[in-house]
């Protein structure tokens, strides 16, 4: 057994461009498992950084997400983001059941049916940006509104309610200590809103995702109203948490690394492969997400984890593991296809990943096609980056063409 006794305090608040968090790099250098203390929660936690260790944690039944419910678990936000009823804090077989039902809405066939709607939203947003003229803030014109409008349209959320949905999502993702009460209120408001929306869609179904999920069936099993309301809330938060920052982050890399932009312009057919490599490379969030708790003693990478201990994983470090990826700190557009962990792994891999990829392909593909001379309108060092939430992305991205 490896002796790991030192505990490192980790605010995980690094937000300087898309440089890799030096504190995460330092923890990786110490070994695949280290001991950390986060800003909130009443206990320390283990942090697993290596790809194989993360794979074990995310697939080992002895490490439970459900075990954190009603516990003040170690985390980055003052108020826990996840609802106790969310699929994100369920274990098999309950989580497997919900995933089997919910994943029916994100098959290739269903996502392909959604693409025209997504491309239509992208086209409308780029029309407005072109009409605005340079310089224009790409974040305000595309990165922020596209995921919001897409998930709201797919869930059938009326336009009049979409602004409040965005505000509540931002409050729940905040890391500031004085936002705990606001985050709790936001979570309660969103739960009530989606609860009422589910009842309405049961009564009058349409072509939206909530109606589709309500009709999903697997071996005569269906989602009940609570499952469906929490699933809708989870999808909305996931859309804001991932797609918003990734559109800006990918655009930032293309704008600051001309060789990447030139490659995509010369080889547009490689868009999906290039996006996959950029998703592996980009540190899209700060630190860690939702932990697990050991239900019995377990060994991870030679370290003994005792029953009751909290275990965090870092998908960011797993994506930079040199034993998994050759030259992991380099963007290699010819890298052989190798599954990474940006969308998670195992039983909690994001079920909406196909939808997120469709959004990114539409956004980046549409942007490059519409604005062939796209460039940053200010020096890269003048950009302001998000320092308030768990996400990593430029708050504004002024561009010209």
C-alpha positions in Angstrom: 0.0 0.0 0.0 1.2 3.5 -0.8 1.3 5.9 2.2 -0.4 9.2 1.3 -0.5 11.4 4.4 -0.2 15.0 3.3 -3.4 17.0 2.8 -3.4 19.9 0.3 -5.8 22.8 0.5 -7.2 23.3 -3.0 -9.4 26.3 -3.8 -9.2 25.3 -7.4 -9.9 28.9 -8.4 -7.3 29.2 -11.3 -8.9 31.0 -14.2 -6.1 32.4 -16.4 -6.9 31.7 -20.0 -6.8 28.0 -20.9 -3.6 27.3 -19.2 -3.7 24.1 -17.1 -4.3 24.7 -13.4 -0.8 24.4 -11.8 -2.2 23.1 -8.6 -3.7 20.2 -10.5 -0.5 19.6 -12.4 1.4 19.5 -9.0 -1.1 17.0 -7.6 -0.6 14.8 -10.7 3.1 14.9 -10.2 2.8 13.5 -6.7 1.0 10.3 -7.9 -2.4 9.1 -9.1 -4.1 9.5 -5.7 -3.6 12.5 -3.3 -5.4 13.9 -0.3 -7.2 17.3 -0.6 -9.3 19.8 1.3 -11.9 21.9 -0.6 -13.5 25.2 0.3 -16.8 23.7 1.5 -17.8 20.5 3.3 -16.9 19.0 6.6 -14.4 16.4 5.5 -11.3 16.0 3.4 -11.3 13.9 0.3 -9.1 11.7 -1.9 -8.4 13.0 -5.4 -7.8 10.5 -8.2 -6.0 12.0 -11.2 -4.7 9.2 -13.4 -6.8 7.8 -16.2 -6.9 4.2 -15.0 -7.7 5.3 -11.4 -10.5 7.5 -12.6 -11.8 4.7 -14.7 -11.9 2.5 -11.6 -13.6 5.0 -9.4 -16.3 5.7 -12.0 -17.1 2.0 -12.5 -16.6 0.5 -9.1 -19.8 -0.3 -7.2 -18.0 0.2 -3.9 -17.8 3.9 -4.6 -21.2 5.4 -4.3 -22.6 8.7 -5.5 -25.8 8.1 -3.6 -23.8 7.9 -0.4 -23.2 11.7 -0.4 -26.9 12.5 0.0 -27.7 14.4 3.2 -23.9 14.8 4.0 -21.9 18.0 3.9 -19.6 16.6 1.3 -16.4 18.3 0.1 -17.1 20.6 -2.9 -16.3 23.9 -4.6 -19.7 25.7 -4.2 -21.3 26.8 -1.0 -24.6 25.2 -1.9 -24.5 21.7 -3.4 -25.4 22.1 -7.1 -27.0 18.7 -7.5 -30.5 17.8 -6.2 -30.8 14.7 -4.0 -33.2 13.2 -6.5 -30.9 13.8 -9.5 -29.6 10.9 -11.6 -26.1 12.3 -10.9 -26.3 11.1 -7.3 -27.9 7.7 -8.0 -26.3 4.3 -8.1 -27.2 1.3 -10.2 -29.7 -0.2 -10.7 -31.8 2.9 -10.1 -29.5 5.1 -12.2 -29.3 2.5 -14.9 -33.0 2.4 -15.2 -33.3 6.2 -15.6 -30.4 6.3 -18.0 -32.0 3.6 -20.2 -35.2 5.7 -20.4 -33.6 9.1 -20.8 -31.0 8.0 -23.3 -33.8 7.3 -25.8 -34.1 11.0 -26.3 -30.4 11.3 -27.3 -30.0 8.5 -29.9 -28.3 9.4 -33.1 -31.7 9.4 -34.8 -33.2 11.8 -32.4 -30.2 14.1 -32.3 -30.1 14.2 -36.1 -33.8 15.3 -36.0 -32.7 18.1 -33.6 -29.9 19.4 -35.9 -32.1 21.6 -38.2 -33.5 23.4 -35.1 -30.0 23.9 -33.7 -28.6 25.1 -37.0 -31.5 27.4 -37.3 -30.8 29.0 -34.0 -27.1 29.3 -34.9 -28.0 31.0 -38.2 -30.3 33.5 -36.5 -27.7 34.4 -33.9 -25.0 34.8 -36.5 -27.3 37.0 -38.6 -27.7 39.3 -35.6 -23.9 39.3 -35.1 -23.3 40.2 -38.7 -25.9 42.9 -38.6 -24.3 44.3 -35.4 -21.0 44.6 -37.3 -17.5 44.4 -35.9 -16.3 44.5 -33.2 -18.9 42.1 -31.7 -18.8 40.1 -28.6 -18.9 36.4 -29.7 -19.7 35.3 -26.2 -22.8 37.5 -26.0 -23.9 36.8 -29.6 -23.3 33.0 -29.7 -21.7 31.2 -26.8 -24.2 32.3 -24.1 -27.5 32.4 -26.1 -27.0 29.3 -28.2 -27.0 26.7 -25.4 -29.7 28.6 -23.5 -32.0 28.9 -26.5 -31.2 25.4 -27.7 -32.0 23.6 -24.4 -34.9 25.9 -23.7 -36.4 25.2 -27.1 -35.8 21.5 -26.9 -37.4 21.4 -23.5 -40.2 23.6 -24.7 -39.5 26.4 -22.2 -41.4 29.6 -23.3 -39.3 32.5 -24.4 -40.6 34.7 -21.6 -39.1 32.3 -19.0 -35.7 31.8 -20.5 -33.9 34.8 -19.0 -34.8 33.7 -15.4 -33.6 30.1 -16.3 -30.2 31.6 -17.2 -30.0 33.7 -14.1 -30.9 30.7 -11.8 -28.4 28.5 -13.5 -25.6 31.0 -13.0 -26.5 31.4 -9.3 -26.3 27.6 -8.8 -22.8 27.4 -10.4 -21.3 30.3 -8.3 -18.3 29.6 -6.0 -18.6 32.8 -3.9 -19.3 32.1 -0.2 -22.0 34.8 0.0 -24.1 33.2 -2.8 -25.3 30.1 -0.8 -28.8 31.5 0.0 -29.3 32.7 -3.6 -28.2 29.3 -4.9 -30.6 27.5 -2.6 -33.5 29.8 -3.7 -32.5 29.2 -7.4 -32.5 25.5 -7.0 -36.0 25.5 -5.3 -37.4 27.8 -8.0 -36.1 25.6 -10.8 -37.4 22.5 -9.1 -40.9 24.0 -8.8 -40.8 25.4 -12.3 -40.0 22.0 -13.9 -42.4 20.2 -11.7 -45.2 22.4 -13.0 -43.9 22.1 -16.6 -44.0 18.3 -16.4 -47.6 18.2 -15.2 -48.5 20.5 -18.1 -46.7 18.3 -20.7 -48.4 15.2 -19.3 -51.7 16.9 -19.9 -50.8 18.3 -23.3 -47.7 16.7 -24.9 -45.9 18.3 -27.8 -42.7 17.7 -29.8 -40.3 18.8 -27.0 -37.8 16.8 -25.0 -39.9 16.7 -21.9 -42.8 15.2 -23.8 -40.5 12.7 -25.5 -39.0 11.7 -22.1 -42.5 11.4 -20.7 -43.3 8.9 -23.4 -40.1 6.9 -23.1 -40.6 3.3 -22.1 -38.3 0.4 -21.4 -39.7 -3.0 -20.5 -43.0 -1.3 -19.5 -41.1 1.1 -17.2 -41.5 4.9 -17.5 -40.2 8.1 -15.8 -42.5 9.4 -13.0 -43.1 13.1 -12.6 -40.3 13.7 -10.1 -37.8 11.8 -12.1 -38.8 13.7 -15.2 -38.7 17.2 -13.5 -35.2 16.5 -12.0 -34.0 15.1 -15.4 -35.2 18.3 -17.2 -33.4 20.4 -14.6 -30.2 18.4 -14.9 -30.2 18.7 -18.7 -30.7 22.5 -18.5 -27.8 22.9 -16.0 -25.6 20.5 -18.0 -26.2 22.5 -21.2 -25.2 25.8 -19.5 -22.3 24.2 -17.7 -20.7 22.6 -20.7 -21.8 24.0 -24.1 -21.6 27.7 -23.0 -17.9 27.6 -22.0 -16.8 25.1 -24.7 -18.1 27.2 -27.6 -16.1 30.2 -26.2 -13.1 28.1 -25.3 -12.9 26.5 -28.7 -13.3 29.8 -30.5 -10.6 31.3 -28.3 -8.2 28.5 -29.3 -9.0 29.0 -33.0 -8.5 32.7 -32.7 -5.2 32.6 -30.8 -3.7 29.6 -32.7 -3.8 30.4 -36.4 -2.6 26.9 -37.4 -5.8 25.4 -35.9 -8.0 27.9 -37.8 -6.1 27.3 -41.0 -6.4 23.6 -40.6 -10.2 23.7 -40.2 -10.6 26.1 -43.2 -8.5 23.9 -45.4 -10.0 20.6 -44.1 -13.7 21.3 -43.0 -14.4 17.6 -43.1 -12.2 17.1 -40.1 -14.4 19.4 -37.8 -15.7 16.6 -35.6 -12.2 15.1 -35.1 -10.7 18.4 -34.3 -13.4 19.3 -31.9 -12.9 16.0 -30.1 -9.2 16.7 -29.6 -9.9 20.3 -28.4 -12.5 18.9 -25.9 -9.8 16.6 -24.5 -7.3 19.4 -24.2 -9.5 22.2 -22.8 -9.7 22.6 -19.0 -13.4 23.4 -19.2 -14.1 23.7 -15.5 -12.3 24.3 -12.2 -11.1 21.4 -10.2 -13.6 18.7 -9.5 -17.3 17.9 -9.6 -19.4 15.5 -7.5 -17.6 13.1 -5.3 -18.3 9.5 -4.3 -18.1 7.8 -0.9 -16.5 4.4 -0.3 -19.1 1.9 1.1 -16.3 -0.4 2.1 -12.5 -0.5 2.1 -11.1 -0.3 -1.4 -7.7 0.0 -3.0 -7.1 2.6 -5.8 -3.7 2.7 -7.5 -2.0 1.2 -4.4 -3.7 3.6 -1.9 -6.1 2.2 0.7 -9.4 4.1 0.8 -11.4 3.4 4.0 -15.2 3.0 4.1 -16.8 6.4 4.6 -14.0 8.3 2.8 -15.0 10.8 0.1 -13.3 10.3 -3.3 -13.1 12.9 -6.0 -11.9 12.4 -9.6 -10.5 14.9 -12.0 -11.5 14.3 -15.6 -9.2 17.2 -16.5 -6.1 15.4 -15.3 -7.3 12.1 -16.7 -7.4 13.8 -20.1 -3.7 14.9 -19.6 -2.4 11.5 -18.4 0.7 10.7 -20.4 0.1 6.9 -20.0 -3.1 7.4 -21.9 -2.3 10.1 -24.4 1.1 10.7 -26.1 2.2 14.3 -25.5 -1.0 15.1 -23.6 -0.3 18.8 -23.2 -0.1 19.2 -27.0 -3.1 19.7 -29.4 -2.5 17.0 -31.9 -5.0 17.1 -34.8 -3.7 13.8 -36.1 -4.1 12.0 -32.7 -5.6 8.5 -33.2 -9.2 8.4 -31.9 -8.9 7.7 -28.2 -11.9 8.1 -25.8 -11.4 10.8 -23.3 -13.3 11.9 -20.2 -14.6 15.4 -21.0 -18.2 14.1 -20.9 -17.5 11.8 -17.9 -17.1 8.0 -17.8 -18.9 4.9 -16.7 -22.4 5.1 -15.3 -22.4 8.8 -15.0 -21.2 9.7 -18.5 -23.3 12.6 -19.8 -26.3 11.1 -21.7 -26.7 14.3 -23.6 -23.1 14.3 -25.1 -24.4 13.6 -28.6 -26.6 16.8 -28.3 -23.6 18.8 -27.0 -21.5 17.7 -30.0 -24.3 18.7 -32.4 -24.3 22.1 -30.8 -20.6 22.5 -31.1 -20.5 21.3 -34.7 -23.3 23.8 -35.7 -21.7 26.7 -33.7 -18.1 26.3 -34.8 -18.9 25.1 -38.3 -21.4 28.0 -38.8 -19.0 30.6 -37.4 -16.1 29.6 -39.7 -18.4 29.4 -42.8 -20.0 32.8 -42.1 -16.9 34.8 -41.1 -13.8 33.7 -43.1 -11.7 36.6 -41.8 -12.7 36.2 -38.1 -10.1 37.5 -35.7 -9.8 38.8 -32.1 -10.6 42.5 -31.9 -8.4 43.0 -28.8 -5.1 41.5 -27.6 -5.6 38.1 -26.1 -4.1 39.3 -22.8 -6.9 41.8 -22.4 -9.7 39.2 -22.3 -11.6 38.8 -19.0 -12.1 35.2 -17.8 -14.8 33.9 -15.6 -13.7 33.9 -11.9 -17.1 33.5 -10.2 -18.3 30.0 -11.1 -16.8 26.5 -11.5 -16.5 27.1 -15.3 -13.5 28.2 -17.4 -14.3 30.5 -20.3 -13.7 34.1 -21.4 -16.6 36.4 -20.3 -16.2 38.5 -23.4 -14.7 37.5 -26.7 -14.6 40.6 -29.0 -14.1 39.7 -32.6 -13.8 41.4 -36.0 -13.9 40.2 -39.6 
